[in-house]
């Protein structure tokens, strides 16, 4: 029975690590999206970093990407930058592999 328990614990640990990794990738992707949106709004430097962090925090409101998309759409609209939900979703999709690569690179070094 011990080897079964060991396998079960190992599987649970792998699952927890995978979940943590997915959350880190999503947070990095959202930060990159925030930096992209900041650039569109003419925000740079420390202010752009702060805005990007606010996008990461916005993702904590609900499951999925809807909260982030709504925030970006509202902020871009308020700044007079025309973007559609589809364009933002496309940017999210484009940034996902970039975020994965950055997280993988960070964890190696």
VOGU-3710 file (C-alpha; in Angstrom, 3 decimals, decimal comma):
1> xxxxxxxxxx> 0,000/0,000/0,000  2,950/2,321/0,631  4,004/2,480/-3,046  0,433/3,358/-4,028  0,393/6,182/-1,458  3,783/7,386/-2,693  2,537/7,474/-6,296  -0,603/9,299/-5,244  1,410/11,927/-3,338  3,776/12,342/-6,284
11> xxxxxxxxxx> 0,828/12,794/-8,646  -0,726/15,394/-6,332  2,586/17,243/-6,136  2,913/17,251/-9,942  -0,647/18,543/-10,281  -0,009/21,340/-7,765  3,210/22,308/-9,549  1,412/22,326/-12,910  -1,361/24,533/-11,527  1,188/26,930/-10,057
21> xxxxxxxxxx> 3,045/27,055/-13,365  -0,158/27,782/-15,286  -0,981/30,632/-12,900  2,493/32,113/-13,341  2,186/31,931/-17,133  -1,267/33,573/-17,055  0,018/36,348/-14,793  3,012/36,963/-17,080  0,752/36,959/-20,163  -1,551/39,483/-18,483
31> xxxxxxxxxx> 1,411/41,674/-17,558  2,593/41,588/-21,165  -0,933/42,464/-22,300  -0,927/45,375/-19,877  2,379/46,615/-21,269  0,989/46,287/-24,805  -2,118/48,288/-23,864  -0,019/50,858/-22,008  2,011/51,385/-25,178  -1,162/51,923/-27,185
41> xxxxxxxxxx> -2,269/54,523/-24,642  1,091/56,309/-24,706  2,057/55,197/-21,195  5,689/54,268/-20,568  8,231/53,594/-17,863  7,157/53,058/-14,275  3,605/54,109/-15,081  3,371/51,359/-17,731  4,699/48,795/-15,226  2,127/49,923/-12,665
51> xxxxxxxxxx> -0,628/49,675/-15,258  0,522/46,179/-16,232  0,361/45,124/-12,564  -3,200/46,456/-12,388  -4,099/44,191/-15,311  -2,639/41,196/-13,459  -4,683/42,106/-10,375  -7,835/42,509/-12,493  -7,555/38,829/-13,424  -8,293/37,913/-9,813
61> xxxxxxxxxx> -11,892/39,146/-10,088  -13,308/36,061/-11,816  -12,288/32,870/-13,566  -11,291/33,193/-17,201  -10,081/36,146/-19,211  -13,303/38,171/-19,257  -12,279/40,464/-16,428  -8,949/41,291/-18,072  -10,544/41,857/-21,471  -13,186/44,177/-19,996
71> xxxxxxxxxx> -10,535/46,193/-18,157  -8,345/46,583/-21,233  -11,326/47,493/-23,434  -12,568/50,098/-20,957  -9,123/51,619/-20,433  -8,333/51,758/-24,149  -11,734/53,274/-24,868  -11,241/55,912/-22,153  -7,890/56,785/-23,747  -9,481/57,082/-27,197
81> xxxxxxxxxx> -7,818/53,941/-28,552  -10,153/51,815/-30,668  -9,672/48,076/-30,221  -12,204/45,261/-30,335  -12,652/42,349/-27,971  -11,484/40,082/-30,791  -8,273/42,072/-31,203  -7,579/41,834/-27,489  -8,240/38,075/-27,524  -5,843/37,753/-30,465
91> xxxxxxxxxx> -3,195/39,635/-28,502  -3,780/37,355/-25,497  -3,287/34,336/-27,770  -0,133/35,842/-29,282  1,330/36,592/-25,859  0,648/33,182/-24,295  3,646/31,389/-25,876  5,818/34,437/-25,163  4,843/34,249/-21,488  5,513/30,496/-21,389
101> xxxxxxxxx> 8,963/31,028/-22,869  9,782/33,814/-20,415  8,659/31,739/-17,418  10,668/28,742/-18,630  13,728/30,946/-19,150  13,307/32,537/-15,698  13,040/29,165/-13,988  16,268/27,938/-15,631  18,338/30,910/-14,668
//
